[in-house]
Amino acid sequence: MDLVEGLRCFAAVAAERSFTRGAARCGQPQPVASRRISALEQRLGVTLLLRTSRRVELSPEGERLLPLAGELLARADRIETLFTAPERSLLITVPAGLTAAARAAIRRGLPGLTVGFVDEEPSAREELLRAGLAQLAVLPTSPQQAEFTVPLGVAHHDHDPAARFHLDQLRRPVRERDLPPRAVQVLAEDDVPTVRDPIAEACFGLGLRADQVVVGTPETEAWTRVHERGDVVLAAAEQARREGLAWSPLARPEVRRSYRLAGSADLDDHDRVELITRLAAGLGGRGRTR
């Protein structure tokens, strides 16, 4: 079997949580992508994707493999373009939530370049940039240095999406006192002081328990706990929509993801501004801030 193509199909399906959308993302017919993933699972001797009638979930083994697959695919993409047309290729490492529409718009806006994307968590994006495996990276930064921001709220399934969410709603009623406490799940993308700390301080000020702010839960598990335990996930509105959940802005504190586009590429000022604008739109942001 072709290990690289199997990993490419696996990473695409994992990102989209759908065999149909994942196959389209990696440019393969759906039956071909399915066969390649099955062959990969057979070769590794594990189940990587849990198939249900409604969506696809990562198994624990799939969670372990996904970041390594992203690293290997980034290296493979760099090797393929290293000697053919290096001046015409651009690899950008981005948050996993960047929409397919934004990726297409970025490619259309840079017609002289072959643009590739690698979805990774913040620390891995920085490492790929440092290692020279990506030319550009969307990295967290301070609000003062941000080139664009993404408003955050909470994804949930038991609250009026038109209203603001108050963190003290995490308290369970007396009739549910025997259940585990509801928590706000902070994903790896938001494990930065400017997002994590205000949430923790607000919960502390409301008298909530320390274990009601959970940082570092694998993303699939965090979303599962919304359905299983009534937790909420700190997220952008687009992320909630993709998970089929309601989204509400927080009453307080107001928190945002703050991003900068790091790295160097042969782009003029106009193309760079347009790239940042499309990245902001594809991640649920409000456009360039400076």
Secondary structure, 3 states (H helix, E strand, C coil): CCHHHHHHHHHHHHHHCCHHHHHHHCCCCHHHHHHHHHHHHHHHCCCCEEECCCCEEECHHHHHHHHHHHHHHHHHHHHHHHCCCHHHEEEEEECCCCCHHHHHHHHHHCCCCEEEEEECCHHHHHHHHHCCCCCEEEEECCHHHCCEEEECEEEECCCCCCCCECHHHHCCCHHHCCCCCCCEEECHHHCCHHHHHHHHHHHHHCCCCHHHEEECCCHHHHHHHHHHHCCEEEECHHHHHHCCCEEEEECCCCCEEEEEEEECCCCCHHHHHHHHHHHHHHCCCCCECC
